[in-house]
Amino acid sequence: MSEAAPTLGEIQKRSEEFLARKGVENPRGNARRLLAKGLGLTPMQVVLQFDRPLLEPEIAALRALVVRRSQGEPLQHIEGSVAFRHLEIFSDARALVPRPETEILVDLALERLAGVPKARVHEVGVGTGCVALSLRHERADLVVTGSDISPSALELAAENAKRLGIWLPLTQTDLLEGIAPSSLDAVVSNPPYIAHADLAGLSVEVKADPVLALDGGPDGLDLIRRLVEQAHAVLVADGWLLVEHGFDQGERTRALCGEGFKEVRTVQDLSGTDRFLVARKA
Ligand SMILES: C[S@@+](CC[C@H](N)C(=O)[O-])C[C@H]1O[C@@H](n2cnc3c(N)ncnc32)[C@H](O)[C@@H]1O
C-alpha cells in the first residue's frame, strides 16, 4: 500500500523545524510565506488548506525555497517583492531590501510639503525606488526625481517605475552632483550609514544587500556629511532636508547641519529609536 501524501500542514511543520534548526528568525512565519510563494497562495490560504495533500513535484519546489532561505537568502528576494506603503516594490540583489521604518521618511516629506504645490523633491540613493515612487504615487503633483550611484539599483528602480506606471526621472550621479543650485524644495535620502567596522557583524540577510547600500565609511557618516553640505547648495531657502540614519547618529547628524540650517531635529521611528534628521535651509 502506498504511503499517504504529506499534507500542507505537515510540510509547514517540517519546514518550520528545519528553518528553526538553521537559526532563521521567526521560522513559522518564514515557512508560511515560502509555502505561500511556492504554491501561489496567500499565507492565510496556506493555513486554510493545511489538510490538502501535496504532490511530489510541489514538495520538491517548496523544499528548494526553504533551502534557499536556510542559506540566508532574504525572504523578500525569494518572494521577489515587498509591500512598501501602498505599493508592491520588486526587490532583488541589485538594491537594498526596503525596510518598514523607511516608510516614515515618506510621511516626513509629505507632511512638510503639504502646503507647497508642485514641490520639487529629489531622492538621493533610490535603491529599488520605494521612497521616490511612493512620494509621486501619494502626491501626484510633486515633481519627484531620483538618483543613485549604482547602475544596477537604477535599473531596478526604473523597472519598478515602469511596472507601476509612475513617472520617475532617474540619473546616475554621486549624491547631488550635477543638480542646479537652489532648485529643490526637498532632498530626501536613506543613504548608507553603517560604520565600516560594523559591517562584518551584520546578519547574513543584511549582508545580502549591496555593500554600496550599507557602507558609510569609518564612522558611518561619510555620505551624510557630504550630503548635508551639498543639500544646502541645491535647496531653496526654507527647503527641507530629510535623511534616515543609524540609531546612534542623531546628535552627530544634527551637529553636521551648522548655521546653514534651522529647525534641526531628530525624529524617532516606530520603536522610539532616533532615525531621521529633519532640517530646513536657513
Ligand atoms: C540604504 S540604500 C537606500 C535605498 C532606498 N532609498 C531605500 O530606502 O530602500 C542607499 C542607496 O544609496 C546608494 N548610494 C551609495 N553611495 C551613493 C552615492 N555616493 N551617491 C548616490 N547614491 C549612493 C546605494 O547604491 C543605495 O541604493
The ligand as a Tripos MOL2 file, in Angstrom:
@<TRIPOS>MOLECULE
LIG
   27    29     1     0     0
SMALL
NO_CHARGES

@<TRIPOS>ATOM
      1 C1         20.4330   52.3540    2.2220 C.3       1 LIG1
      2 S1         20.2050   52.2730    0.4620 S.3       1 LIG1
      3 C2         18.5990   53.0300    0.3210 C.3       1 LIG1
      4 C3         17.8130   52.5760   -0.8670 C.3       1 LIG1
      5 C4         16.3560   53.0530   -0.8950 C.3       1 LIG1
      6 N1         16.2820   54.5010   -0.9400 N.3       1 LIG1
      7 C5         15.6100   52.5490    0.3160 C.2       1 LIG1
      8 O1         15.3860   53.3420    1.2450 O.co2     1 LIG1
      9 O2         15.2670   51.3520    0.3470 O.co2     1 LIG1
     10 C6         21.3300   53.5280   -0.0690 C.3       1 LIG1
     11 C7         21.4000   53.7590   -1.5700 C.3       1 LIG1
     12 O3         22.3580   54.7990   -1.8020 O.3       1 LIG1
     13 C8         23.1330   54.4700   -2.9310 C.3       1 LIG1
     14 N2         24.4270   55.1890   -2.8360 N.ar      1 LIG1
     15 C9         25.5580   54.8230   -2.1910 C.ar      1 LIG1
     16 N3         26.5070   55.7460   -2.3400 N.ar      1 LIG1
     17 C10        25.9920   56.7240   -3.1140 C.ar      1 LIG1
     18 C11        26.4930   57.9510   -3.6330 C.ar      1 LIG1
     19 N4         27.7270   58.3550   -3.3670 N.pl3     1 LIG1
     20 N5         25.6640   58.7010   -4.4030 N.ar      1 LIG1
     21 C12        24.3950   58.2820   -4.6750 C.ar      1 LIG1
     22 N6         23.8660   57.1330   -4.2090 N.ar      1 LIG1
     23 C13        24.6410   56.3700   -3.4370 C.ar      1 LIG1
     24 C14        23.2540   52.9680   -2.8950 C.3       1 LIG1
     25 O4         23.5700   52.4410   -4.1660 O.3       1 LIG1
     26 C15        21.8730   52.5720   -2.3690 C.3       1 LIG1
     27 O5         20.9820   52.3220   -3.4380 O.3       1 LIG1
@<TRIPOS>BOND
     1     1     2 1
     2     2     3 1
     3     2    10 1
     4     3     4 1
     5     4     5 1
     6     5     6 1
     7     5     7 1
     8     7     8 2
     9     7     9 1
    10    10    11 1
    11    11    12 1
    12    11    26 1
    13    12    13 1
    14    13    14 1
    15    13    24 1
    16    14    15 ar
    17    14    23 ar
    18    15    16 ar
    19    16    17 ar
    20    17    18 ar
    21    17    23 ar
    22    18    19 1
    23    18    20 ar
    24    20    21 ar
    25    21    22 ar
    26    22    23 ar
    27    24    25 1
    28    24    26 1
    29    26    27 1
@<TRIPOS>SUBSTRUCTURE
     1 LIG1         1 GROUP 0 **** ****
